[in-house]
Amino acid sequence: MTAVATLVRVSGYWIDGPQVKAGAKSYTDLGNQLHQVLQKLVDGLGAEGHCQGGDQYGKAFDKNYLEQKLNALEFMPQMCDGLKDIGSGLDEMASTSARGEDANDQKFQT
């Protein structure tokens, strides 16, 4: 693979492989950072335990809080994985485009 930043053009479309790879890393990093935030949140909530109390105010709070809390704790790991998958997909797309361009270069140089 060439180290020179090249644009791959196909039928009016183009891809700047190094730029796409740089963006891919940002998605992967963001997914990892969000995972760290999630872990701190889960640890903090676990350390606090259930502290709303059993009175009417605590029960009213639980009614509007527990389901949303569980939904967020279920969704956030999926978001982390999704961001990392986007990064991986972008990286693979840039690599595949570069391999295709290299193969075409080799084909027409011989």
Phi and psi restraints in degrees (value plus and minus 20) as a CYANA .aco file:
   2 THR   PHI    -101.2   -61.2
   2 THR   PSI     129.3   169.3
   3 ALA   PHI    -109.6   -69.6
   3 ALA   PSI     -28.2    11.8
   4 VAL   PHI     -98.5   -58.5
   4 VAL   PSI     117.6   157.6
   5 ALA   PHI     -89.9   -49.9
   5 ALA   PSI      97.0   137.0
   6 THR   PHI    -146.0  -106.0
   6 THR   PSI     131.6   171.6
   7 LEU   PHI    -119.3   -79.3
   7 LEU   PSI     111.9   151.9
   8 VAL   PHI    -118.7   -78.7
   8 VAL   PSI     101.5   141.5
   9 ARG   PHI    -133.7   -93.7
   9 ARG   PSI     110.7   150.7
  10 VAL   PHI    -160.2  -120.2
  10 VAL   PSI      98.2   138.2
  11 SER   PHI      26.6    66.6
  11 SER   PSI      26.8    66.8
  12 GLY   PHI      67.7   107.7
  12 GLY   PSI     -28.9    11.1
  13 TYR   PHI    -122.3   -82.3
  13 TYR   PSI     131.4   171.4
  14 TRP   PHI    -164.3  -124.3
  14 TRP   PSI     139.1   179.1
  15 ILE   PHI    -158.6  -118.6
  15 ILE   PSI     113.1   153.1
  16 ASP   PHI    -118.8   -78.8
  16 ASP   PSI      73.7   113.7
  17 GLY   PHI     -71.5   -31.5
  17 GLY   PSI     -72.0   -32.0
  18 PRO   PHI     -81.0   -41.0
  18 PRO   PSI     -55.7   -15.7
  19 GLN   PHI     -88.2   -48.2
  19 GLN   PSI     -61.1   -21.1
  20 VAL   PHI     -84.9   -44.9
  20 VAL   PSI     -62.5   -22.5
  21 LYS   PHI     -81.6   -41.6
  21 LYS   PSI     -59.3   -19.3
  22 ALA   PHI     -83.3   -43.3
  22 ALA   PSI     -61.7   -21.7
  23 GLY   PHI     -86.7   -46.7
  23 GLY   PSI     -56.2   -16.2
  24 ALA   PHI     -80.6   -40.6
  24 ALA   PSI     -63.1   -23.1
  25 LYS   PHI     -81.3   -41.3
  25 LYS   PSI     -56.7   -16.7
  26 SER   PHI     -83.2   -43.2
  26 SER   PSI     -61.2   -21.2
  27 TYR   PHI     -84.8   -44.8
  27 TYR   PSI     -64.0   -24.0
  28 THR   PHI     -82.6   -42.6
  28 THR   PSI     -64.9   -24.9
  29 ASP   PHI     -81.7   -41.7
  29 ASP   PSI     -61.4   -21.4
  30 LEU   PHI     -83.9   -43.9
  30 LEU   PSI     -61.3   -21.3
  31 GLY   PHI     -81.0   -41.0
  31 GLY   PSI     -60.9   -20.9
  32 ASN   PHI     -88.0   -48.0
  32 ASN   PSI     -60.4   -20.4
  33 GLN   PHI     -85.4   -45.4
  33 GLN   PSI     -62.8   -22.8
  34 LEU   PHI     -82.5   -42.5
  34 LEU   PSI     -57.4   -17.4
  35 HIS   PHI     -81.9   -41.9
  35 HIS   PSI     -60.9   -20.9
  36 GLN   PHI     -84.2   -44.2
  36 GLN   PSI     -61.4   -21.4
  37 VAL   PHI     -83.2   -43.2
  37 VAL   PSI     -64.4   -24.4
  38 LEU   PHI     -79.2   -39.2
  38 LEU   PSI     -63.5   -23.5
  39 GLN   PHI     -82.7   -42.7
  39 GLN   PSI     -61.1   -21.1
  40 LYS   PHI     -83.9   -43.9
  40 LYS   PSI     -60.2   -20.2
  41 LEU   PHI     -83.1   -43.1
  41 LEU   PSI     -67.7   -27.7
  42 VAL   PHI     -82.2   -42.2
  42 VAL   PSI     -63.8   -23.8
  43 ASP   PHI     -82.5   -42.5
  43 ASP   PSI     -62.5   -22.5
  44 GLY   PHI     -85.6   -45.6
  44 GLY   PSI     -64.0   -24.0
  45 LEU   PHI     -84.5   -44.5
  45 LEU   PSI     -58.6   -18.6
  46 GLY   PHI     -85.2   -45.2
  46 GLY   PSI     -58.2   -18.2
  47 ALA   PHI     -87.8   -47.8
  47 ALA   PSI     -55.0   -15.0
  48 GLU   PHI     -94.6   -54.6
  48 GLU   PSI     -55.7   -15.7
  49 GLY   PHI      51.2    91.2
  49 GLY   PSI    -182.9  -142.9
  50 HIS   PHI    -109.3   -69.3
  50 HIS   PSI      84.0   124.0
  51 CYS   PHI    -138.9   -98.9
  51 CYS   PSI      -4.1    35.9
  52 GLN   PHI     -96.0   -56.0
  52 GLN   PSI     -42.1    -2.1
  53 GLY   PHI      71.3   111.3
  53 GLY   PSI     142.5   182.5
  54 GLY   PHI    -119.9   -79.9
  54 GLY   PSI     -12.8    27.2
  55 ASP   PHI     -98.6   -58.6
  55 ASP   PSI    -198.7  -158.7
  56 GLN   PHI     -82.2   -42.2
  56 GLN   PSI     -53.3   -13.3
  57 TYR   PHI     -91.8   -51.8
  57 TYR   PSI     -62.1   -22.1
  58 GLY   PHI     -84.0   -44.0
  58 GLY   PSI     -61.9   -21.9
  59 LYS   PHI     -86.0   -46.0
  59 LYS   PSI     -59.6   -19.6
  60 ALA   PHI     -84.7   -44.7
  60 ALA   PSI     -60.4   -20.4
  61 PHE   PHI     -83.2   -43.2
  61 PHE   PSI     -66.5   -26.5
  62 ASP   PHI     -77.8   -37.8
  62 ASP   PSI     -57.1   -17.1
  63 LYS   PHI     -78.3   -38.3
  63 LYS   PSI     -57.5   -17.5
  64 ASN   PHI    -120.1   -80.1
  64 ASN   PSI     -24.0    16.0
  65 TYR   PHI    -131.1   -91.1
  65 TYR   PSI     -67.2   -27.2
  66 LEU   PHI     -80.6   -40.6
  66 LEU   PSI     -65.5   -25.5
  67 GLU   PHI     -84.0   -44.0
  67 GLU   PSI     -63.6   -23.6
  68 GLN   PHI     -85.5   -45.5
  68 GLN   PSI     -58.0   -18.0
  69 LYS   PHI     -81.5   -41.5
  69 LYS   PSI     -67.9   -27.9
  70 LEU   PHI     -83.9   -43.9
  70 LEU   PSI     -60.0   -20.0
  71 ASN   PHI     -81.5   -41.5
  71 ASN   PSI     -64.6   -24.6
  72 ALA   PHI     -85.4   -45.4
  72 ALA   PSI     -61.8   -21.8
  73 LEU   PHI     -89.1   -49.1
  73 LEU   PSI     -43.3    -3.3
  74 GLU   PHI    -102.3   -62.3
  74 GLU   PSI     -58.3   -18.3
  75 PHE   PHI     -95.4   -55.4
  75 PHE   PSI     -59.6   -19.6
  76 MET   PHI     -80.2   -40.2
  76 MET   PSI     -61.8   -21.8
  77 PRO   PHI     -82.4   -42.4
  77 PRO   PSI     -55.3   -15.3
  78 GLN   PHI     -85.5   -45.5
  78 GLN   PSI     -57.7   -17.7
  79 MET   PHI     -85.2   -45.2
  79 MET   PSI     -63.3   -23.3
  80 CYS   PHI     -77.8   -37.8
  80 CYS   PSI     -69.7   -29.7
  81 ASP   PHI     -83.2   -43.2
  81 ASP   PSI     -59.9   -19.9
  82 GLY   PHI     -82.4   -42.4
  82 GLY   PSI     -64.2   -24.2
  83 LEU   PHI     -82.3   -42.3
  83 LEU   PSI     -62.7   -22.7
  84 LYS   PHI     -86.9   -46.9
  84 LYS   PSI     -55.9   -15.9
  85 ASP   PHI     -85.8   -45.8
  85 ASP   PSI     -58.9   -18.9
  86 ILE   PHI     -80.9   -40.9
  86 ILE   PSI     -66.2   -26.2
  87 GLY   PHI     -79.1   -39.1
  87 GLY   PSI     -65.2   -25.2
  88 SER   PHI     -83.7   -43.7
  88 SER   PSI     -62.6   -22.6
  89 GLY   PHI     -84.7   -44.7
  89 GLY   PSI     -62.4   -22.4
  90 LEU   PHI     -84.2   -44.2
  90 LEU   PSI     -61.9   -21.9
  91 ASP   PHI     -81.6   -41.6
  91 ASP   PSI     -65.3   -25.3
  92 GLU   PHI     -84.9   -44.9
  92 GLU   PSI     -59.9   -19.9
  93 MET   PHI     -81.3   -41.3
  93 MET   PSI     -64.3   -24.3
  94 ALA   PHI     -85.0   -45.0
  94 ALA   PSI     -62.4   -22.4
  95 SER   PHI     -84.9   -44.9
  95 SER   PSI     -62.8   -22.8
  96 THR   PHI     -83.4   -43.4
  96 THR   PSI     -62.8   -22.8
  97 SER   PHI     -81.9   -41.9
  97 SER   PSI     -62.2   -22.2
  98 ALA   PHI     -85.2   -45.2
  98 ALA   PSI     -61.3   -21.3
  99 ARG   PHI     -82.8   -42.8
  99 ARG   PSI     -61.4   -21.4
 100 GLY   PHI     -83.4   -43.4
 100 GLY   PSI     -63.3   -23.3
 101 GLU   PHI     -84.3   -44.3
 101 GLU   PSI     -62.6   -22.6
 102 ASP   PHI     -82.6   -42.6
 102 ASP   PSI     -61.5   -21.5
 103 ALA   PHI     -83.5   -43.5
 103 ALA   PSI     -61.7   -21.7
 104 ASN   PHI     -85.0   -45.0
 104 ASN   PSI     -62.2   -22.2
 105 ASP   PHI     -79.3   -39.3
 105 ASP   PSI     -65.5   -25.5
 106 GLN   PHI     -83.1   -43.1
 106 GLN   PSI     -61.6   -21.6
 107 LYS   PHI     -81.2   -41.2
 107 LYS   PSI     -63.0   -23.0
 108 PHE   PHI    -109.5   -69.5
 108 PHE   PSI     -28.0    12.0
 109 GLN   PHI    -110.2   -70.2
 109 GLN   PSI     -35.8     4.2
